[in-house]
Amino acid sequence: MNQTDASALFRRPLLPLLRMVQFLYLLDPCQSPADIVCQLPPAIDTGDIQYDNPAELLRPHLDLLEQLAILRGGASLPCTILDPAGGELDAIEAVEAWIGHQLLVRELEAINSALCAPCGCTLCCIGPVAGQSQTFFEIPLTEEETGLFPSIGRCDSPASRSQNSDTDPILAMDGTDFDRGAAKLIHWRRGWSLILPAATACPHLDSRGACAIYPSRPETCRRPQIFSYLLEADPRHGRRWIAQRKLLAVWDCPYVRHYQDAIADFAGLCGLEPVFRHNRA
């Protein structure tokens, strides 16, 4: 997929199609989500969006749509979904938000894959540079992904596991604050992170400014600089999510700046509030 293809994706978001399928699913209890997708017309024009072959657009995501079965009983969501005021969403809204968030994450990753590499940008792969207020940048990792960095020093101690990167006082390693020196892996209370202090870079960033392990790069590195905040995990409760219904885009990214109008329109078509902010300052 090239940049032209990706810009077209902004004009035909998948969330409105999900809502159509959910509506039809509730109307006809005898149909499965897959049945409904197969019976969609060859083109759908909502007035704002033109979908050509909508069934093909949704077919890769049938595993998500099958979760609509929760609305017919016999299963439940793996979490509780609240509105921003703390009230629990009704079942229909909660299921739509749960599936929609996962669908939007996938969709934004596809857009990112088309837009990120052509920018030739290494912003997400390096520590702070001169003039930035931060002393380090952090890349969250899973336990398995730490194996991608065998040459990096690591810290996994009672002290590190008792705090996070933003805890005060700051974690010291061998008498030196963790945000100094070389890149390192640290196991925090919330899990592992690759820490990139100033003047450091990911060890897999090669001399051409490309990722040497791109096909197997960590999950966080696959995320775009446009984030789904349709749902946000509640950091105080592992099984609770809050329906924020927002789309966050990071101004630092070159393609976010280039496509800012398209991103705002995309959010509006999804029924989400676009939020733009700087990550590095």
Secondary structure, DSSP 8 states (H G I E B T S, - for coil): --HHHHHHHTTS-SHHHHHHHHHHHHH-TT--HHHHHHTS-SEEE-SS-EEESHHHHHGGGHHHHGGGGGGGSS---SSEEE-TTS-B--HHHHHHHHHHHHHHHHHHHHHHHHHHHHHT--GGGB---TT-S-SEEEEEE-TGGGGG-TTSEEE--HHHHT--TT-SS--EETTEETTSSS-EEEEETTEEEEEEETT-B-TTB-TTS-BTTGGG--HHHHS-SEEEEEEEE-TT-TTEEEEEEEEEEETTSHHHHHTHHHHHHHHHHHT-EEEEE-S--
